[in-house]
Every structure is written in structure tokens, then in C-alpha cells.
Amino acid sequence: MARYIIRRLLAAIPVLLGLSLVLFAYIRLLPGDPCVAILGQHRTVESCAKLREHLGLDLPLWQQYVNYLTQTLSGDFGNSVINALPFTQEFTVRFPGTLELTIGALIFAIGAGIPLGRLAARRVGGWADGLITGISLFGVSIPVFVLGLALAVIFGVALGWLPTQGRIDAHFRFDSITGFLLIDTLLAGRPDYFVDAVRHLILPSIALGSIPLAIITRITRASVIEVANEDYVRTARAKGLAGKKVDQRHVMRNAWLPVTTVIGLQVGSLLGGAVLTETVFVWNGVGRWVVDAIENHDYPIIQSTILVFAAFFLIVNLLVDIGYAFLNPRIRY
């Protein structure tokens, strides 16, 4: 197992290097100039030239990339060209909000997707199967920002049940220790603040988790149906084993593998979808920060954020592969 983990980590190095090169080139092809975003209306030719020299944008592209790669490998992810703050400082402040939202969406997707998929598999061809399949198709088709706006209008504006902006009421004051509001509010001894943070989390989590929910539901349904038709499952039922035991010991144990793969892959889509979700719900996280960086042509922030997300995605996939050995003892690396 240790050798397999080391091989996977070494294989991730060329992936990240290739991504850094593609990302560097793509960002430079975007229209616009950082000088316009930084200096605004009062810019002059001389001030723009001086700023470009200060940022190193006057160097040849290959030299810019080498400087960027050398800086990143040394652990320095650069500073924002807008406010000159280090990337790591702002990222560590905003990432807990994005991770909290991602975990909330993942809990919603897994908690609803797997039971719905199992129910649809048990009622193949019935009205429950048709209804669940139709809902999952709708969940895959609707864009995140459209669903987010619809949820905000219905449950936030029309019904007034849930808040639609921010992570917590702006009037609440408490010390932030971990950056995770659900944890910090409990550490502060304020359960009322905790409830408010949960209420703020509900709508963004549903909007962000809608597509993973639909995918997990469909994969669970297909996997359970496939395993249920295997010979060993029919043999177990023919021997008189109770249906619940057949489900637990034979069907779900073998159906977990493709479902686990899909769940691991959805982590990447959740991080990507957080950009739109955080923008709709004015969520103070990395996604909204990246949108602002794109608008301001803040190259270091865009490049470093995507690279960190890619590394995070690779680590999650590695953990999923390792988890296979625990879900199925026959798998060895």
C-alpha cells in the first residue's frame, strides 16, 4: 500500500506541472490588462509601463513562467496584484467557508442520493422509479446558478423562511478560531449563532449539491440493479437468506465501489460549482474571491487557487482509491 501511495503522489507531479503550464498560457490569453484593473481611470502610459515592470509582465512569457514555477515550488504562491496581500493569508481565511459549503452540499447529495437510488432500484419500472429518475434528470440538467436564484426567490424572498446572503447574520460578534462558523459558534458557546449559521448554509448547500445528488442517485440505482442480478445474489435468496441480509452482505457491499468513485469525483465538481454558488448567495469563500480575481486580472490569485484545488482533488481521488481496499478486501495494491 505504501509503495502504491508513493507512486500515485509521484504521478501527480507531472499532472500539476502540465496544469500549471496550460493555466499560465490560458490566463495570458484572456482579454484585458491588469493595469486597467489596478490603476483605473487615472492610468497613463508611463504608469502602466512602470506597473508592468514591477509585476514582471514586461518579461518574455517563458521567463514569466519559469519565475512563476520557481516561486511556486519554493512555497511562495505570490501576492495579489490588487491589494498586495499574500495568497496564503487570504486563502486560509476564505477556504474554510468554501470547505464548509462543499461538505454541506456533499452531505446533502450523499444523504439523499443513496437512499433515493436504492429505492428506485427496488421499484424498477414502478412509479417511484420513474419519479426519482425524472427528478435526477432534472437535477443534472438545471444550472447551479439558476437553481440557486430560484431557491433564493422562493424560500428567501417569497416565503421568508431562510436567509439568502452571507454565512451568518452580520450583527453577530464572536471570535473566529478555526474559520468554520459551525465550529466557532459552538466554541463561543452560542447555539443561537450556530442555528443561524446552519440556516444560512441550507440554500447554498442544496443548490451546490443538486447535480451531485442527481448523479449519485442514478449511479446508485444502476449499480444496485446490476449487482442484484448477479448469480451469487440469486443463490443467496434461493437459500432463504432474509432480504435485508442479502441487501447488506451482498448487494450494497459490492455496489459501493462505483458509488464511492462517483462521490470522489464529485468533490472536484463541488469545488468548481462553488464559484457560481458563492456568487449567487454572496458567500465569503474562495469561489467568490476567484470571480473577483478574474474580473481584476489578478493572475497570481487565479493560478494559485486552481493549482491548490487541483492538488486537493488529486488527494481526494487517492483517498477514494485507498478506500477501495477497505470496502472490498479482494482489492490489493
C-alpha positions in Angstrom: 0.0 0.0 0.0 2.8 2.4 0.9 4.5 1.9 -2.5 1.2 2.5 -4.3 0.7 5.8 -2.4 4.2 6.9 -3.2 3.7 6.1 -6.9 0.4 8.0 -7.0 2.0 11.0 -5.4 4.9 11.0 -7.8 2.5 10.6 -10.7 0.7 13.7 -9.5 3.8 15.9 -10.1 3.7 15.9 -13.9 -0.1 16.4 -13.8 0.3 19.6 -11.7 3.2 20.8 -13.8 1.2 20.3 -17.0 -1.8 22.1 -15.4 0.4 25.0 -14.4 1.7 25.4 -17.9 -1.8 25.3 -19.5 -3.2 27.5 -16.9 -0.4 30.1 -17.3 -0.9 30.2 -21.0 -4.7 30.4 -20.9 -4.8 33.2 -18.4 -2.5 35.3 -20.5 -4.8 34.8 -23.5 -7.7 36.4 -21.6 -8.7 39.8 -22.9 -7.8 42.8 -20.7 -4.9 44.2 -18.9 -4.1 44.1 -15.1 -3.0 47.8 -15.4 -6.6 48.8 -16.2 -8.0 47.0 -13.2 -5.3 48.3 -10.8 -4.8 51.9 -11.9 -8.3 52.6 -13.3 -9.1 55.8 -15.0 -6.0 57.7 -13.8 -3.6 55.4 -15.6 -1.1 56.7 -18.0 1.3 55.0 -20.5 4.2 55.7 -18.1 2.4 54.4 -15.0 1.2 51.3 -16.9 4.8 50.6 -18.1 6.2 51.0 -14.6 3.5 48.7 -13.1 4.1 46.0 -15.7 7.8 46.2 -14.9 7.1 45.9 -11.2 4.8 42.9 -11.8 7.2 41.3 -14.2 4.7 41.3 -17.0 7.2 43.0 -19.4 9.4 39.9 -19.4 9.1 37.2 -22.1 6.3 34.7 -21.4 8.8 31.8 -21.0 10.7 33.8 -18.4 7.5 34.7 -16.6 6.5 31.1 -16.4 9.9 30.0 -15.1 9.8 32.7 -12.5 6.3 31.7 -11.5 7.1 28.0 -11.4 10.3 28.6 -9.3 8.4 30.8 -6.9 5.6 28.3 -6.5 8.0 25.3 -5.9 9.7 27.3 -3.2 6.3 27.6 -1.4 5.6 31.2 -2.3 2.3 31.4 -4.1 2.6 35.1 -4.8 0.7 38.2 -3.7 -2.4 39.7 -5.0 -1.8 42.5 -7.6 -4.8 44.4 -6.3 -4.1 44.6 -2.5 -0.6 43.1 -2.3 -1.7 40.6 0.3 -0.1 37.1 0.2 -2.1 34.4 -1.4 -1.7 32.0 1.6 -3.0 34.7 4.0 -6.3 35.3 2.1 -6.7 31.7 1.1 -6.6 30.4 4.7 -9.2 32.9 5.7 -11.6 32.1 2.8 -11.1 28.3 2.3 -12.9 27.2 5.5 -16.1 28.9 4.1 -15.8 27.0 0.8 -14.9 23.7 2.5 -17.9 24.2 4.9 -20.2 24.7 1.9 -18.7 21.8 0.0 -19.2 19.4 3.0 -22.7 20.6 3.4 -23.5 20.0 -0.3 -21.8 16.6 -0.1 -23.8 15.6 3.0 -27.0 16.6 1.2 -26.1 14.8 -2.0 -25.0 11.6 -0.3 -27.7 11.6 2.4 -30.5 11.9 -0.2 -28.9 10.4 -3.3 -28.0 6.9 -2.0 -31.5 6.2 -0.3 -33.3 7.5 -3.4 -31.1 5.3 -5.7 -31.7 2.3 -3.6 -35.5 3.0 -3.5 -35.5 3.4 -7.3 -33.6 0.1 -7.8 -36.1 -1.8 -5.6 -39.0 -0.4 -7.6 -37.7 -0.8 -11.1 -40.3 0.2 -13.6 -42.7 1.5 -10.9 -44.0 5.0 -10.3 -41.3 5.6 -7.6 -38.5 4.6 -10.1 -40.0 6.9 -12.8 -40.4 9.8 -10.4 -36.9 9.5 -8.9 -35.3 9.1 -12.4 -37.2 12.2 -13.6 -36.1 14.2 -10.7 -32.5 13.1 -11.1 -32.6 14.1 -14.8 -33.9 17.5 -13.8 -31.2 17.9 -11.2 -28.5 17.1 -13.8 -30.0 19.5 -16.4 -30.6 22.6 -14.4 -27.6 25.0 -14.0 -26.4 25.7 -10.5 -26.9 29.5 -10.7 -30.5 29.1 -12.0 -31.4 26.7 -9.2 -29.7 29.0 -6.7 -31.6 32.0 -7.8 -34.9 30.1 -7.8 -34.3 28.8 -4.3 -33.4 32.3 -3.1 -36.5 33.8 -4.6 -38.9 31.1 -3.4 -37.6 30.3 0.1 -35.8 33.6 0.9 -37.9 36.4 -0.7 -41.4 35.0 -1.2 -41.7 32.7 1.9 -39.0 34.4 4.0 -38.0 31.0 5.6 -34.3 31.1 5.0 -31.6 33.8 4.5 -30.1 34.2 1.1 -26.9 36.1 1.6 -23.7 35.6 3.7 -22.6 32.9 6.1 -24.1 34.3 9.2 -26.0 37.4 10.4 -23.7 40.4 10.1 -24.7 41.7 13.5 -23.4 38.7 15.4 -20.0 39.1 17.0 -17.7 36.3 18.2 -14.1 35.2 17.9 -13.2 33.2 14.9 -10.8 30.4 15.8 -11.0 27.8 13.1 -12.7 29.7 10.3 -15.5 27.2 10.3 -18.6 29.0 11.6 -20.4 25.9 12.7 -17.5 25.1 14.9 -16.6 28.6 16.0 -20.2 29.4 17.1 -20.2 26.2 19.3 -16.8 27.1 20.7 -18.1 30.5 21.6 -21.0 28.9 23.5 -23.6 30.5 21.2 -26.1 27.8 20.0 -28.3 30.6 18.6 -25.4 31.7 16.3 -24.9 28.0 15.3 -28.6 27.7 14.3 -28.3 30.9 12.3 -25.1 29.6 10.5 -27.0 26.4 9.6 -29.9 28.3 8.2 -27.5 30.3 6.0 -25.9 27.1 4.9 -29.1 25.3 3.8 -29.9 27.0 0.5 -26.3 27.2 -0.9 -25.8 23.5 0.0 -29.0 22.4 -1.8 -28.1 24.5 -4.9 -24.5 23.2 -5.0 -25.4 19.6 -4.2 -28.2 19.3 -6.7 -26.0 18.0 -9.6 -24.0 15.5 -7.4 -27.3 14.4 -5.8 -28.7 13.5 -9.3 -25.5 11.7 -10.4 -25.2 9.7 -7.1 -28.8 8.7 -7.3 -28.5 7.4 -10.9 -25.2 5.6 -10.3 -26.6 4.0 -7.1 -29.7 2.8 -8.9 -27.7 1.4 -11.8 -25.1 -0.3 -9.5 -27.7 -1.8 -7.2 -29.7 -3.2 -10.2 -26.5 -4.7 -11.7 -25.4 -6.4 -8.5 -28.9 -7.6 -7.7 -28.9 -9.6 -10.9 -25.7 -11.4 -10.2 -25.7 -15.2 -9.7 -24.4 -15.1 -6.1 -27.2 -12.8 -5.1 -29.9 -15.0 -6.6 -28.2 -18.0 -4.9 -28.3 -16.3 -1.5 -32.0 -15.5 -2.0 -32.7 -19.1 -3.1 -31.1 -20.4 0.1 -33.7 -18.5 2.1 -31.4 -15.7 3.4 -33.5 -12.7 4.6 -33.9 -9.9 2.1 -32.3 -7.4 4.4 -29.2 -9.6 5.0 -28.9 -10.1 1.2 -29.0 -6.4 0.8 -26.4 -5.6 3.4 -24.0 -8.5 2.8 -24.1 -9.0 -0.9 -25.8 -6.2 -2.8 -24.7 -2.9 -1.2 -21.2 -4.2 -0.2 -20.4 -4.7 -3.9 -22.5 -1.8 -5.2 -20.4 0.7 -3.0 -17.4 0.7 -5.3 -18.8 2.6 -8.3 -20.8 4.8 -5.9 -17.6 5.7 -4.0 -15.8 6.5 -7.2 -18.6 8.9 -8.2 -18.6 10.6 -4.8 -14.9 11.2 -5.0 -15.2 12.7 -8.5 -18.0 15.0 -7.3 -15.7 16.7 -4.9 -13.9 18.4 -7.8 -17.3 19.4 -9.3 -18.4 20.8 -6.0 -15.3 23.0 -5.7 -15.8 24.2 -9.2 -19.5 24.8 -8.7 -18.8 26.7 -5.5 -17.7 29.6 -7.7 -21.2 30.2 -9.0 -23.0 29.3 -5.8 -20.9 31.6 -3.7 -21.5 34.4 -6.2 -25.3 33.9 -6.1 -25.5 33.7 -2.3 -22.8 36.3 -1.6 -20.8 33.6 0.3 -17.4 34.7 1.6 -15.3 31.9 0.2 -12.6 31.1 -2.3 -15.1 30.8 -5.2 -16.3 34.4 -4.9 -12.7 35.5 -4.4 -11.7 33.8 -7.7 -14.5 35.6 -9.5 -13.2 38.9 -8.3 -9.7 37.9 -9.2 -10.8 37.0 -12.8 -12.6 40.4 -13.2 -9.4 42.2 -12.0 -6.9 40.0 -13.9 -5.3 39.1 -10.6 -3.0 36.4 -12.2 -1.3 35.1 -9.0 -4.6 34.5 -7.2 -6.2 32.7 -10.2 -3.2 30.5 -10.9 -2.5 29.5 -7.3 -6.2 28.9 -6.4 -6.7 26.5 -9.3 -3.5 24.7 -8.6 -4.4 24.2 -4.9 -7.8 22.9 -5.9 -6.3 20.5 -8.4 -3.9 19.2 -5.7 -6.8 18.8 -3.3 -8.8 16.9 -6.0 -5.9 14.5 -6.6 -5.6 13.8 -2.9 -9.3 13.1 -2.6 -9.1 10.7 -5.5 -6.1 9.0 -3.9 -8.1 8.6 -0.6 -11.0 7.1 -2.6 -8.7 4.5 -4.2 -7.3 3.6 -0.8 -10.8 3.3 0.5 -11.5 0.6 -2.1 -9.3 -1.9 -0.2 -11.5 -1.4 2.9 -14.8 -1.7 1.0 -13.7 -4.8 -0.9 -11.0 -7.0 0.8 -10.3 -8.7 -2.5 -8.7 -5.4 -3.9 -5.0 -5.1 -3.2 -2.5 -2.5 -4.4 
